[in-house]
Every structure is written in structure tokens, then in C-alpha cells.
């Protein structure tokens, strides 16, 4: 690993290292992040992951800063190295019923229930008033760009959701889900106007387009 990348990763791990150094009773930190709060279609996906303290996977970063191809590679490495991980998938119908914030919070709790190792502390990207099953948590603004374990979670969530949307693209190819993953691009909005809504569109998000 090049020195520049090693220094970047050390900086990305600074929050976790300070917690470990100042709290001898903490040995497992869980990072949590989501993908898909903003799209017009498909689920919101939330990932929880506990990485080893000495983990230094080259290229890990906020998923939005990593190419789709690189995210797939990193996903495999993260899954292989993780102490434990869990994923919560909340579909479009639940999003319409609960609203996107509450759906995301539900997915967070679901992802924690999937862990086979209980963390001592949770670091989550910018969410508060959440059910963490009694586990202490800290909310970090822009945590996916500032915290290694949250970055790892962001990649798991993003890759999982992208794969789901590619599957939906095979069923509804006219909407271009493979390219935009359900986000409100000009192409997607035009497709909605031309073809109407498909079953996976979020009705609460698409009222202005039909």
C-alpha cells in the first residue's frame, strides 16, 4: 500500500482509534449507513458492519466517492474481512406507509438484528432517535466520509441496493434502473411520464410526475 493511501486510511480510522484508546471496555465498533433514501423507486438499504480494529482495506471511502466497479471489489473484501455484518432492506411499499425517515430507522434496527456479534458501540451516519436494541450509539454528520466503519457500511448498502435495482431493470427495462438506480434523473422522470408508474415506484415520491 502506498504511503499516501495508508495515511488517508489512518485519518479515516481516527474516530474509531480514539474511541478504542479511551475506552478499554469497547472492543467491537459497528458502523451503519444507508443507500437509497432519495430515489423515486426501489428500496432503502441499511448496512451494519463490525470491522476488525486493524482493518485497512485499500480504497475504502464514502461509497459516493468510489466507482461502481471498485465498489463491487471493495464489497467482497469488506464482507470477507468483517467480524459481522447485517443488512436491512425496506421496500417501496413500506417507505410509502412509514415515510422514508421512519423506513430508514426500521431498516437500521433490522440490520442490527442480523449481526451475529453484538457491538459495544454504534457509529451511524447522521441519524438520531433510533432503536439500536439498547446498544449505545453516536451519530456522526457525514460519517460515511469521516469514519472507516461507516464507509465500509456505506459500500455494503450501496452495492446491495445497486444489485437489487439491476434485477428490477431486467423486469422494467424502459425506466433505465440499471443506469440511475431509481434516482430522479431527467431520463427517469421522462420515462415515468411516458409509461406511468411501475410497481416499485414510491408513490409518495412521484406525485408530481403523474
C-alpha positions in Angstrom: 0.0 0.0 0.0 1.3 3.4 -0.9 2.2 5.8 1.9 -0.4 8.4 0.8 -3.2 5.8 0.9 -2.1 4.5 4.2 -2.1 8.0 5.7 -5.6 8.6 4.3 -6.9 5.4 5.8 -5.3 6.2 9.2 -7.1 9.5 9.1 -10.4 7.8 8.2 -9.9 5.5 11.2 -9.1 8.3 13.6 -12.6 8.4 15.2 -12.6 4.7 15.9 -9.0 4.7 17.2 -9.7 7.5 19.7 -12.7 5.5 21.0 -10.7 2.3 21.4 -7.8 4.1 23.1 -10.1 5.9 25.5 -12.5 3.1 26.3 -10.9 -0.2 27.4 -14.3 -1.9 27.6 -15.0 -1.3 23.9 -13.7 -4.0 21.5 -16.3 -4.0 18.7 -17.5 -0.9 17.0 -20.3 -1.2 14.5 -20.6 1.3 11.6 -24.0 1.9 10.0 -25.0 3.6 6.8 -27.8 3.6 4.2 -28.3 3.8 0.5 -31.4 4.9 -1.3 -33.2 7.5 0.7 -33.6 9.8 -2.2 -34.6 7.7 -5.2 -38.1 7.6 -6.8 -38.2 3.8 -6.9 -36.9 0.7 -5.1 -36.0 0.0 -1.5 -33.8 1.8 1.0 -31.0 -0.4 2.2 -29.2 -0.1 5.5 -26.0 -2.0 6.4 -24.4 -2.6 9.8 -20.8 -3.8 9.9 -18.2 -4.6 12.5 -14.7 -4.4 11.1 -11.5 -5.7 12.9 -9.7 -2.9 14.7 -6.6 -3.4 12.5 -8.6 -3.5 9.2 -7.0 -1.3 6.5 -8.7 -2.2 3.2 -7.1 -0.1 0.4 -9.7 2.1 -1.4 -12.4 2.2 1.3 -14.1 5.5 1.3 -17.6 7.1 1.2 -19.4 4.9 -1.4 -20.3 8.1 -3.4 -16.6 8.7 -4.0 -15.9 5.2 -5.4 -16.7 3.9 -8.9 -19.4 1.2 -9.3 -16.8 -1.3 -10.4 -14.5 -0.5 -7.5 -17.4 -0.7 -5.0 -18.1 -4.3 -6.1 -14.4 -5.2 -5.5 -14.4 -3.5 -2.1 -17.7 -5.1 -1.1 -16.2 -8.6 -1.5 -13.1 -7.6 0.6 -15.2 -6.0 3.3 -17.6 -9.0 3.6 -14.6 -11.3 3.8 -12.8 -9.3 6.5 -15.8 -8.3 8.6 -16.3 -9.7 12.0 -20.0 -9.5 11.3 -22.4 -7.6 9.1 -26.2 -7.3 8.6 -28.4 -5.7 6.0 -31.9 -4.3 6.3 -34.0 -3.9 3.2 -37.2 -1.8 3.4 -39.2 -1.9 0.2 -41.1 0.9 -1.6 -44.5 0.0 0.0 -43.1 0.3 3.5 -41.5 3.6 2.5 -44.8 4.9 1.4 -46.5 3.7 4.5 -44.0 4.8 7.1 -42.2 7.8 5.3 -38.6 7.5 4.3 -37.1 8.6 7.6 -39.0 6.0 9.6 -38.4 3.3 7.0 -34.7 4.0 7.2 -34.8 3.7 11.0 -36.7 0.4 10.7 -34.0 -0.9 8.3 -31.3 0.1 10.7 -32.8 -1.9 13.5 -33.3 -4.8 11.1 -29.7 -4.7 10.0 -28.6 -4.8 13.7 -30.7 -7.9 14.3 -28.8 -9.6 11.5 -25.4 -9.3 13.3 -24.1 -12.5 14.9 -21.7 -10.5 17.1 -23.0 -7.8 19.5 -21.1 -4.5 19.2 -20.2 -2.3 22.2 -20.8 0.9 20.3 -22.5 2.0 17.1 -21.4 4.8 14.9 -24.1 5.9 12.5 -24.2 8.4 9.7 -26.4 11.4 10.7 -29.4 9.5 12.3 -30.9 10.2 15.7 -33.8 8.8 17.8 -33.1 5.3 16.6 -33.7 1.8 18.0 -30.3 0.3 18.4 -31.5 -2.6 20.6 -30.1 -1.0 23.7 -26.6 -0.6 22.2 -25.0 2.9 22.8 -24.6 5.0 19.6 -23.0 8.1 18.3 -24.4 10.0 15.3 -21.7 11.5 13.0 -22.6 14.1 10.4 -21.1 13.0 7.0 -19.9 9.9 8.8 -19.5 8.0 5.6 -16.7 10.3 4.6 -15.1 10.6 8.1 -15.3 7.2 9.6 -13.8 3.9 8.3 -16.5 1.6 9.6 -19.3 3.8 8.3 -17.6 3.9 5.0 -17.5 0.1 4.9 -21.2 0.1 5.8 -21.9 2.6 3.0 -20.3 0.3 0.4 -22.2 -2.7 1.6 -25.5 -0.8 1.5 -24.8 0.8 -1.9 -23.7 -2.4 -3.6 -26.6 -4.4 -2.2 -29.1 -1.8 -3.4 -27.5 -1.4 -6.8 -27.7 -5.2 -7.4 -31.4 -5.1 -6.5 -32.0 -2.3 -8.9 -30.2 -4.1 -11.7 -32.5 -7.0 -11.2 -35.5 -4.7 -11.4 -34.1 -3.3 -14.6 -34.4 -6.7 -16.2 -38.2 -6.7 -15.4 -38.8 -3.0 -16.2 -36.1 -2.0 -18.7 -37.9 1.0 -20.1 -37.1 3.0 -16.9 -33.3 2.6 -17.0 -32.9 1.4 -13.4 -29.6 -0.1 -14.2 -28.1 3.3 -15.0 -29.7 5.6 -12.4 -30.7 3.1 -9.8 -34.1 4.8 -9.4 -32.9 8.3 -8.7 -34.8 11.2 -10.3 -32.7 11.8 -13.4 -34.3 13.6 -16.4 -34.4 10.2 -18.3 -36.2 8.5 -15.4 -38.7 11.3 -15.0 -39.4 11.3 -18.7 -39.9 7.5 -18.6 -42.5 7.9 -15.8 -44.4 10.5 -17.9 -44.3 8.2 -20.9 -45.0 4.8 -19.3 -46.6 5.8 -16.0 -45.5 4.3 -12.6 -44.3 0.7 -12.3 -45.0 -1.4 -9.2 -41.7 -0.5 -7.5 -42.1 3.3 -7.7 -42.6 5.1 -4.4 -46.0 6.7 -4.8 -45.2 9.3 -2.1 -42.1 10.4 -4.1 -43.7 10.6 -7.6 -46.9 12.6 -7.1 -45.5 15.5 -9.2 -44.7 13.3 -12.2 -48.0 11.5 -12.9 
